[in-house]
Amino acid sequence: MMEQIALITGASRGIGRAVSIKLAAEGYHVLMNYRSNQQEAEAALKEIEQAGGSGELLCFDVGSAAEVERVLGGWLQAHPERPIDVLVNNAGITKDNLMVFMPVEDWASVLNTNLNSFFFVTRMLLQTMLLRRQGRIINMVSLSGQKGQSGQVNYAATKGGVIAATKSLAMEVGKKNVRVNAVAPGFIKTEMTEHFDEAGMKRMVPLNRFGRPEEVAEVVAFLASEKSSYITGEVISVNGGLYS
């Protein structure tokens, strides 16, 4: 059986790390992208290898078209016999503020990392997926992109944009057997939510708790598998019933 390869962006921590570990356990060779936290990335890869999985690290800024071209494009050129089967666009940042106080640079950096990266990375892999007539693209979006969130105009704009792009791209590439879906987490226990009032906010959630990164990873693994072969253009919420 031909080796299956998955690229996960923002893979060193949180949901990206959990997705990498899960896909490696499913037999994928995982390409784990990170930008700056080499120590955490190496620790995640070591955990995968100790469990019998395989992977490698790719350090580049997903928001830089030049870096994506140099590093990811360079990897693809060096490994023409190893096409990437699954892409998980997970990398993202927040710079929360009320819009009236939001600096232009905070608007621009969040859009670049969360939205432009979807275009830069996906475009790099798409042609090969179309030629091979197979591929799965899974975009990590957010509850904020579905219902909006005060103080997150920039973040919500990026996630709402990726949701719309997911649906449009799914229509473009479906006839070539390339599936494009999104996963929309709610409150998940990661570094991004460490500053939240969990005790108070969990009361908003029908299941009365924050989710775990591993629960999101299970949905990603399902969308990456043939078990979801008739699903494309969808947004699957993982939010404990907070919003549907």
C-alpha positions as CSV (number, residue, x, y, z in Angstrom):
1,M,0.0,0.0,0.0
2,M,1.3,3.4,-1.0
3,E,2.4,5.7,1.9
4,Q,-0.2,8.2,2.9
5,I,1.1,11.7,3.8
6,A,-0.6,14.5,5.7
7,L,0.5,18.1,6.2
8,I,-0.7,19.8,9.3
9,T,0.0,23.5,9.7
10,G,0.4,25.0,13.2
11,A,1.2,21.5,14.4
12,S,3.4,22.1,17.5
13,R,0.7,22.8,20.0
14,G,-3.0,22.5,20.8
15,I,-5.4,21.2,18.2
16,G,-2.7,20.9,15.5
17,R,-0.6,18.7,17.7
18,A,-3.5,16.5,18.6
19,V,-4.4,16.1,14.9
20,S,-0.8,15.2,14.1
21,I,-0.7,12.5,16.7
22,K,-4.0,11.1,15.7
23,L,-3.2,11.0,11.9
24,A,0.2,9.4,12.7
25,A,-1.6,6.8,14.7
26,E,-3.9,6.2,11.7
27,G,-0.8,5.4,9.7
28,Y,0.0,8.7,8.0
29,H,3.5,10.1,7.6
30,V,2.8,13.6,9.1
31,L,4.5,16.7,7.9
32,M,4.3,19.0,10.9
33,N,4.5,22.7,10.2
34,Y,5.5,25.2,12.8
35,R,6.7,28.8,12.7
36,S,8.8,29.5,15.9
37,N,8.3,27.0,18.7
38,Q,10.9,24.4,17.7
39,Q,11.0,22.9,21.2
40,E,7.3,22.0,21.2
41,A,7.4,20.8,17.6
42,E,10.3,18.5,18.4
43,A,8.5,17.2,21.5
44,A,5.4,16.4,19.5
45,L,7.4,14.6,16.8
46,K,9.2,12.6,19.5
47,E,5.8,11.6,21.0
48,I,4.7,10.4,17.5
49,E,7.9,8.4,16.9
50,Q,7.9,6.8,20.4
51,A,4.3,5.5,19.6
52,G,5.6,3.9,16.4
53,G,4.5,6.7,14.0
54,S,6.5,8.7,11.5
55,G,6.8,12.3,10.7
56,E,9.1,15.3,10.0
57,L,9.1,19.0,10.8
58,L,8.7,21.8,8.3
59,C,9.5,25.3,9.7
60,F,7.9,28.1,7.7
61,D,5.5,31.0,8.2
62,V,2.2,30.0,6.5
63,G,1.4,33.7,6.1
64,S,4.4,34.3,3.9
65,A,3.9,33.3,0.3
66,A,7.7,33.4,-0.2
67,E,8.3,31.0,2.8
68,V,5.6,28.7,1.7
69,E,7.1,28.6,-1.8
70,R,10.7,28.1,-0.5
71,V,10.1,25.5,2.2
72,L,6.9,23.6,1.2
73,G,7.6,24.0,-2.5
74,G,11.2,22.9,-1.9
75,W,10.0,19.7,-0.1
76,L,7.6,18.9,-2.9
77,Q,10.3,19.3,-5.5
78,A,12.7,17.1,-3.5
79,H,10.0,14.4,-3.1
80,P,8.0,14.2,-6.4
81,E,7.3,10.5,-5.7
82,R,5.6,11.4,-2.3
83,P,2.4,13.4,-3.0
84,I,0.5,14.9,0.0
85,D,-2.9,13.2,0.4
86,V,-4.3,15.3,3.3
87,L,-3.9,18.9,4.1
88,V,-5.1,20.3,7.5
89,N,-5.0,24.1,7.5
90,N,-4.9,24.6,11.2
91,A,-2.4,27.4,11.9
92,G,-4.0,30.5,13.3
93,I,-3.6,33.4,15.8
94,T,-5.8,35.8,17.7
95,K,-5.2,39.5,18.5
96,D,-8.5,40.3,20.2
97,N,-9.7,43.9,20.7
98,L,-12.8,45.9,20.1
99,M,-12.7,47.1,16.5
100,V,-12.8,50.8,17.5
101,F,-9.4,50.2,19.3
102,M,-7.9,47.7,16.9
103,P,-4.6,48.7,15.4
104,V,-4.3,48.2,11.7
105,E,-1.4,45.9,12.2
106,D,-3.5,43.5,14.4
107,W,-6.2,43.4,11.7
108,A,-3.6,42.7,9.0
109,S,-1.5,40.1,10.8
110,V,-4.6,38.0,11.8
111,L,-5.9,38.1,8.2
112,N,-2.5,37.2,6.9
113,T,-1.9,34.2,9.2
114,N,-5.5,32.8,9.3
115,L,-6.9,33.6,5.8
116,N,-4.1,34.3,3.4
117,S,-2.3,31.2,4.6
118,F,-5.3,29.1,3.4
119,F,-4.7,30.4,-0.1
120,F,-0.8,30.1,0.0
121,V,-0.7,26.5,1.3
122,T,-3.7,25.0,-0.4
123,R,-2.8,26.4,-3.8
124,M,0.7,24.8,-3.5
125,L,-0.9,21.3,-3.1
126,L,-4.0,21.6,-5.2
127,Q,-2.7,20.9,-8.7
128,T,-1.2,17.6,-7.8
129,M,-4.4,16.6,-6.0
130,L,-6.4,17.4,-9.0
131,L,-4.1,15.5,-11.4
132,R,-4.1,12.4,-9.1
133,R,-7.9,12.8,-8.7
134,Q,-7.7,12.4,-4.9
135,G,-7.1,14.6,-1.9
136,R,-8.7,15.8,1.3
137,I,-8.5,19.4,2.5
138,I,-9.7,20.1,6.0
139,N,-9.8,23.7,7.2
140,M,-9.9,24.6,10.9
141,V,-12.4,27.4,11.4
142,S,-14.2,28.5,14.5
143,L,-17.4,29.1,16.3
144,S,-16.5,32.8,15.9
145,G,-16.7,32.5,12.2
146,Q,-20.2,31.1,12.4
147,K,-21.9,33.4,14.9
148,G,-19.5,36.2,15.5
149,Q,-17.9,37.2,18.7
150,S,-17.4,40.6,20.4
151,G,-13.7,41.6,20.4
152,Q,-12.9,39.2,17.5
153,V,-13.9,41.1,14.4
154,N,-10.5,40.3,12.8
155,Y,-10.5,36.6,13.9
156,A,-14.2,36.1,13.0
157,A,-13.6,37.7,9.5
158,T,-10.8,35.2,8.8
159,K,-12.7,32.2,9.9
160,G,-15.9,33.3,8.1
161,G,-13.8,33.8,5.0
162,V,-12.3,30.3,5.2
163,I,-15.8,28.9,5.7
164,A,-16.9,30.6,2.5
165,A,-13.7,29.5,0.7
166,T,-14.3,25.9,1.8
167,K,-17.7,25.8,0.3
168,S,-16.6,27.4,-3.0
169,L,-13.5,25.3,-3.4
170,A,-15.5,22.1,-2.7
171,M,-17.6,23.0,-5.7
172,E,-14.6,23.7,-7.9
173,V,-12.8,20.4,-7.2
174,G,-15.4,17.8,-6.3
175,K,-15.6,16.3,-9.8
176,K,-11.8,15.5,-9.5
177,N,-12.5,13.6,-6.2
178,V,-10.9,16.2,-4.0
179,R,-13.0,16.8,-0.9
180,V,-12.9,20.1,1.1
181,N,-14.4,20.4,4.5
182,A,-14.1,22.5,7.6
183,V,-14.1,21.8,11.3
184,A,-15.4,24.5,13.7
185,P,-14.3,24.1,17.3
186,G,-16.0,25.9,20.1
187,F,-14.3,26.3,23.5
188,I,-11.4,23.8,23.5
189,K,-8.8,23.5,26.3
190,T,-5.7,24.9,24.5
191,E,-3.2,27.7,25.1
192,M,-5.6,29.9,23.1
193,T,-8.3,29.6,25.7
194,E,-6.1,29.6,28.9
195,H,-7.1,33.1,29.7
196,F,-10.8,32.3,29.5
197,D,-13.0,32.1,32.6
198,E,-13.6,28.3,32.1
199,A,-15.7,27.9,35.2
200,G,-18.1,30.7,34.1
201,M,-18.1,30.1,30.4
202,K,-18.7,26.4,30.5
203,R,-22.2,27.1,31.8
204,M,-23.0,28.5,28.3
205,V,-22.3,25.0,26.9
206,P,-25.1,22.4,26.9
207,L,-22.5,19.7,27.7
208,N,-21.2,21.9,30.5
209,R,-17.5,21.6,29.8
210,F,-14.8,22.7,27.4
211,G,-13.7,20.3,24.7
212,R,-10.4,18.5,24.4
213,P,-8.1,18.8,21.3
214,E,-8.3,15.1,20.9
215,E,-12.0,15.4,20.3
216,V,-11.4,17.8,17.4
217,A,-8.7,15.5,16.1
218,E,-11.2,12.6,15.9
219,V,-13.4,14.6,13.5
220,V,-10.4,15.6,11.4
221,A,-9.4,11.9,11.1
222,F,-12.9,11.0,10.0
223,L,-12.9,13.7,7.3
224,A,-9.5,12.5,6.2
225,S,-10.7,8.9,5.8
226,E,-12.8,7.1,3.3
227,K,-15.5,6.9,5.9
228,S,-16.4,10.4,4.9
229,S,-16.2,9.8,1.1
230,Y,-19.5,11.4,0.3
231,I,-19.0,14.5,2.4
232,T,-17.7,17.8,1.0
233,G,-18.3,21.5,1.4
234,E,-19.4,20.9,5.0
235,V,-18.6,22.7,8.3
236,I,-18.7,20.3,11.2
237,S,-19.1,21.9,14.6
238,V,-17.3,20.5,17.7
239,N,-18.7,22.8,20.3
240,G,-20.7,20.8,22.9
241,G,-24.0,22.1,21.6
242,L,-23.1,25.8,22.1
243,Y,-24.2,26.7,18.5
244,S,-25.6,24.9,15.6
